[in-house]
Amino acid sequence: MIICHCAVVGDRAIADAATAGATTLSRVCAATGAGRDCGACVFSVRRILCEHVGSEADHGLSTTSAEVDRAAS
């Protein structure tokens, strides 16, 4: 699903960026191009990032809850 219409960034690209190590909103936006123009998508980007980082933590990967908190900032 397209999340950022300005840069045509989908939810999978956001999740892939998080998997690759972009664990903050600013890093995901820099990696994908989302949120750079109008900014209307940043809340959706943040939600997807937090869900993705949280699901990795649920599966026993190295992400901590502190990293999830930072991703939401």
Secondary structure, DSSP 8 states (H G I E B T S, - for coil): -EEETTTTEEHHHHHHHHHTT--SHHHHHHHH-TTSSS-TTHHHHHHHHHHHHHHHHHTT-S--HHHHHHHT-
